Amino acid sequence: MDAAPILIRVARVLRETGLEAVMIGNAAALQGAPVTTVDVDFFFRRTPANLRKLVSPR
């Protein structure tokens, strides 16, 4: 499975929304590493502005 297109899309959405988050899992796929899992983990900065972005519909 090539996870790079999905991860690029997720990174683009995070950038467009200004959501402060760190992608923790599978980011190595962007560099061409073989992917052995299908999950991605995120750590979101807990601020009032960021929490509003998490619950706000696009």
C-alpha positions in Angstrom: 0.0 0.0 0.0 1.3 3.4 -0.9 0.3 5.7 2.0 2.1 8.8 0.6 -0.9 10.2 -1.3 -3.1 9.9 1.8 -0.5 11.4 4.1 0.1 14.3 1.7 -3.6 15.0 1.6 -3.8 14.9 5.4 -0.8 17.2 5.7 -2.4 19.6 3.2 -5.7 19.8 5.2 -3.8 20.4 8.4 -1.9 23.3 6.7 -5.0 24.8 5.1 -7.0 24.7 8.4 -4.1 26.0 10.5 -4.6 23.2 12.9 -1.6 22.7 15.1 -0.9 19.0 15.1 2.0 16.6 14.8 1.6 13.5 12.7 3.3 10.7 14.6 2.7 7.5 12.7 3.6 6.5 9.1 5.3 9.8 8.1 8.2 7.7 6.9 6.1 6.6 4.0 6.5 10.1 2.6 10.2 9.3 2.2 9.5 6.0 0.5 9.8 3.7 3.4 7.7 0.5 3.2 4.5 0.8 5.2 3.5 -2.0 7.4 0.5 -0.5 9.2 -2.5 1.4 8.0 -3.0 3.7 11.0 -1.7 7.3 11.5 -1.5 8.9 14.9 -1.8 12.6 15.7 -1.0 14.8 18.6 -3.1 18.0 18.7 -2.0 21.0 20.6 -4.7 21.7 23.2 -5.6 25.4 22.9 -9.0 27.0 22.7 -8.4 28.1 19.1 -7.2 24.6 18.1 -10.1 22.9 19.8 -12.5 25.0 17.8 -10.8 24.0 14.6 -11.2 20.3 15.6 -14.9 20.5 16.0 -15.7 23.1 13.2 -17.1 21.6 10.0 -15.3 22.5 6.8 
